[in-house]
Amino acid sequence: MYLLYIIVFSAAIIIVFRFIKGNILFVLLEAFVVLFATAFLLFIVLATALPAVNYLYIALFSALVAIALIVAKNYRPKLRNLIAITSSIGVGVVIGLNGFNVAYLLMMFIAVYDYIAVFVTKHMITLAREVSSRNLAFLIGSSDIEAIPKKYTTQKDRADFRKSVDIKSVKDPVLKKLISSGAIPIVSQVQLGTGDLALPLMLTVSAYISFINYAIPVMIILGSISGLVFTMYLLKRYKVALPAIPPLFAFINLFLGLAFLLVKTSQTWLWAGFLAIAAATLAVLMSKLRRLASQ
């Protein structure tokens, strides 16, 4: 059911992006998601830390803080990443309460969907571009300026760059120095969807609830970190838009396989299944990237 919601939501958003040019609808949508997810997260934290306080007061305070964050973000766009992170945590906790089996199957299906949405239909790229251009808190982004050295550019490249950029209008001293040396500055960006954080957290929460121990959740966290680092490596190597969920899912399965190999050695089908899914996911992903690189 959650997967169906995601597909329908993505399709609806793309249609709205195409036909509605104003921002008011998107601001309201962002406000709704942030209000729900962030307020829920604050409520859980405060209710746990202050058990003697009336839940109604905690809920009201949480909602007011979430609203304040929404308003502040519209005045300070740089708050987008912070709000996206808190929203991701809230969504991850909410869905994770359904238990490990539901969370695992959901992440598996979304890994397949993410692969198709980026490499086949490519609508996720369109969605990310539109969300980023409107600075909506559905992406966590980081950008930096890199430079192509002069020895790697042709005279035509430099001439085209000078035609497209008014060098006299450049005020940043770093950019001026790069341009004067003959290098061509380019903007390097990495964008992670809030789901790329929410889904691993969802699986971590669900594992703790289902297994009542810290070992499996810790292994999922280690797998998520490894998957994220591997995704960054792939981005740097192949320089194409990538779905983040498949590599995250692959490494989570790898670490789950190792964990269950240690604690449930006799249940071969369990730990071997996790390892097989990890290997298959990585094989499909790497095969696709090699094909793209050869084109």
N, C-alpha and C positions, 0 to 999 in steps of 0.2 A: 504493500500500500504506500509506504514512504517513497519507494522508487517511482511509482506512478505519479505521486504528487510532484516529484522533482522534474520528471519529463514534461508533465502538463505545465508546470510553473515556467520552465525554461522556454517552451514553445510560446506560451502566452507573452512572456517578457520580450522575446525577439519580435513578435508581431507588433507589440506596443511600441518598441523602439523604432520600428519601420514606419509606423503611421502617426505617431505622436511625437512632435518635436519639442514641446515644452518640458520643463523639469518637475512641475508640481506633482504629477502623479508618481514619479519615481522617488521624490522626496518623501511623500506620504508612505509609500511602500517600504522604503528604508526605515522610516520612523517606526512603523508597525513592527518590523522584524527586530530592530534594536530594542524597542520598548519591551517586547515580550521576552527576548532571550536575555538581555542584560538585567532586567528587573528580576527574572527568575533566578539568575545566578546570585545576585545580591541578596535575594530573599533566603536562599539556601545557606549562604555564608553567615548572614546576620542571625538567622534563626538558630543555627548551630552554635554560634559564639555567644548569643544572648538568649538562652532558653527561657529565662524568666519574663522576657518582654512579650507583650501581647502580639500575636501574629498579625493582627490587623494593622497595628502601627508599623511593624516591619515591612509589610507589603506596601503600605502607603509611602513610606520612606524610600523603599527600593524603586517604586514607580517614579517618584519625584527625581531621584538621582538619575535614572535612565532618561527621563525627559530633559533634564539639565544637560546631559551629555549630547543628546540629539541637537539641542539648540546651540550648544557650544561648538559642535562640529560644523554647523552651517556658517559660523563666524570664523572658525579656525579650521580650515580644510585639512591641516596636517594631523588633526585628531582622528582621521579616518582609520589608520592602522590600529590605534588603541581600541576604538569602538568595534572594529571588525573582530579583533581578538576576543573581547569580552562577549560579543554575540556568539562567536564560534564555541566558546566554552559553555555558554548557556544552552545552545542547541545540542552540543555533544552530551551534556549531562542529562537533558530531557530524554533524548532517544536512547541513551545508554541504560536507562532504568527499565527497559523492556527485556533485558537479559542477554546473555552472550550469543545464543543461537540466532536470535532475531538480528542482533547487531552484526554478527559475522556474515550472515546471508545478505544483509543490506549492503555491507561494504563490498562484498564480492560482486553483486549485481551492478553497483555504482562504478566499480573498477571497469567492468565491461562497457557500461554506458559512457564513461569518461573517455575510453579508448575510441569508441565509435564517434562520439561528439567532437573529438579533436582531429582524428585522422581520417574519418570517413565523411561525415556530414559537415564537419568543420563549423557547426553552429556555435560551439562553445567558444571558439576564437572570436566570432562576431559578438557574442554576449559579453565576453571579457573586455573587448575593445570599447563597447558602448558603456559598460559599467565604469571602466577606468576614465573615460572621457568626461563622465558626469561626476566623478569622484565619489561614487556611492560606496558605502561601507560593506561591500560584499567581496572586496578584494583586499589583500594585504600586499602592498607593493614596496619595492626598493629600486632606486635608480641611481646610476652613476655615469660619469662621463669617461669614456675611453677614447683613445686616439689611434688612428691608423698612421704609423710612421711614414715619413716621406719616401723612404726606399721601397715601400710596398705599394705606392701609388704612381700612377702615370701622370704625365703632363695634362692629359685630357681630364683625368679625375679632378686634378686641382683646379683646372679652368672651370669645369662644371660646378665645383663647390663655390668658387668665387662668384659665379653668376647667380647661384641660388641663395647666397648669404651676403648680406651687406656687412662687410667686415668693420666698417667705421661705426656701425651701431652696436657692436659687441662691447659690453662694458666689463664683463668678468675678466680680470687680469690673467687667470689661468688659461681661459679660452684664447685670449689674445696671444699669449706666449706660444700656445700650441699651433695656432694658425700661422703666426709669423715664422715658425720653424719649418713650415711646409706640411705639417701633419694635418689630417682631417679629423676633427672631433666628432664622435658619434655618441648618442645616448644609449646606454645599456640598461635595460629594465628587466626585473623579475616580478611577476605577479602570481600570488597564490590565492586561490579562492578560499572563502571561509570554510567550505566543506573539506578542504585539504587539512585543516586543523580539527574541525568538528568530528570527522569520522574516526580518526585514530583515538581521539578522546572518548568518543562514544563507545568504541570497542574496549578501551581501558576500563571505563566505568562499569560496563556490562560484565567484564571478566571478574572484577572485584566482587560485584554483587552475586555472580553465579558461583564462583569458586571460593569465596571468602578467604582469600589469602593475597599476599603481595607479590608472590613470585611471578604469576602469569601477567598481571598488569605491568610489572616492571619490564618483563620481556617484550610486551607490546610497545611500551615506550621506547625501549632500545631499538626495536625494529622500525618504529616510526622515524626516529632520528636518523638511523642508517639509510632508510628509504629516501628521506629528504636530502641528505648529503649526496646520495647517488643521483637523485634527480638534478641537483645543481651541477654535478659533474657532467651529466648528459647534456644539459643546457649549454654548458661551456664548450663541449666537444662538438655537438651537432648543430647548435644555433638554430633550432626550430622550436615552434610551439609544442609543448609536451603536456600530456595528461599526467597530473601528479599522483592520482589515486592508484594506478596500476603499480608503479614502483614501490609506493608505500605499502600496498597490499602484499606485494611479493616479499618484501623484507619482514613484514609482520608475520607472514606465514613461515618464513625461514626461522625466525626466532621462536615462534610457537612450536615448530617442529623440534627444535633443539630442546626446548623446555619440556615438552611431553616425552621426548626420548629419555630424558634424565629421570622423570618422575613416574612415567607409565611405560617403561621399556617393553613390557610384555605385550602391550596393545599396539602392535606394529601398524595396524591399519590407521591408527590415529596420528602418530607422529610422522609416519611415512606419507600420509595424505597431505599434511601441511607442507612437507618438504616438496612433494610432487607438484602441488599447486604453485609454490614459490618458483620452482624451476620452469614450469610451463608458462607462467606469467612473464618472467624475465625473457624467456626464449621468444615469445610472440612480440614483446616490446622491442627487443634488440633486432629481431629480424626486420621489423618495420622500419626502424631507424637506419639500418644498413641499406635498405632499398631506397629510402629517401636520400641518403648520402651519395648513392651511386647515380642518381638521376641528374 
